[in-house]
Amino acid sequence: MSRQTVVLGAGMVGVSIAWHLVQRGHDVTLVDRLKPGRETSFGNAGIIQREAVRPYPFPRDLKTLLKVVPNRRVDIRYRPGGMLQAASPLLRYWLNSAPAIYKKIVPEYASLIQLSLQEHAPMIEAAGAEALVCKDGWLELYRTPSKLNKRLKEAEEARGRFGVQFELLDGLALAVKEPDLSEDIIGAIHWLDPWTVADPGALVEAYAQAFQKAGGELLQADLQEVTQQEQGWVVHTSEGDLEADTLVVALGPWAGSWLKGLGYDFPTFVKRGYHMHYGLAPKAKLHHWVMDAEVGYLLAPMHAGVRLTTGAELDRLEAPAHESQLKAAETMARKLFPLGERCDQTAWKGARPCLPDMKPVIGPAPRHKGLWLAFGHGHQGFTLGPATGRLLADMIEGDTPPIDMAPFRAERFR
């Protein structure tokens, strides 16, 4: 018997869920107002981050907090209106960043990250997208020996606990790999496990095409409303109504507001981010993805040019763009590497969907039969989409997932 399923949201998470459910025999329609991979999944740094076993905690020491207050940093900016709107979840985020609580969160979060490469691999193969993916890791750059040594200790712990592989590079070894970087960089950690993607949006689109080739349907339409019926769900869109036995909400930064209509009040907030593409100065080359770790931006040699991605901006989801953070990052990036002219007329802006305990919601909705949730992946939706798709498909089918799903249950926010 065919099982009618509708997945809302065609970012990396939603596309991956749809692909996995089609493999399990579901009749799946994937719905989004835009083409697959055109929102948050389009603008990220393009790294499948197997090394990212620690989620980003909120700074708690007074020295760091005082540095944030002037609002001139590259890695973090804030807007008063956005801070006020998200005051409650941000406070809870800060509380969850306390060492004792954060220590418990890390292995739960790491259990997801450890699935990332093995779950991307079959989807890359099915999509024929190998040309988009490089398996040469990425470089985390440092100017200060003490900060590099501190990060090295964290890397060694991650290797021992979670199997993360890395190599420490001194200045000479780094210069061999990236001769055009500034001599101010004294060393780097070369994360060996991660895969990098030369066009993140294109990878999501390739996954969506593989989903369609496997029998799935893609509907580009505005979502208007969802209503529960005795036998399932009706999804009302600008292109007509869809009936479903199973409804999956994978709407990224819009999930929280949409779920309020069904009586759920998840403490969602967003970390916004920007990117811009650049050409190269004559004879300059960038061979790896590189992160200026002490400043807080990343340079990635992508098909569209060298992509500069900023850190986080705490503001309302739909607030106007503020390019000051990007301009500050560009100023520092030009000191690090000989960038050429801007390739884009305007900066791209997106939003990372976040929850205050740094973990996504993956699983059934507490009060609605046939409603499943997958959102709140923070910085790692691109990394964790296929793993989320596998895990949610297991749960929907009644199979036992390969990891404990209790830490990701929606009920934790009651």
Summary of the structure (lengths in Angstrom):
residues: 414
radius of gyration: 20.9
end to end distance: 35.3
largest distance: 67.5
contacts: 1420
relative contact order: 0.22
helix: 38%
strand: 28%
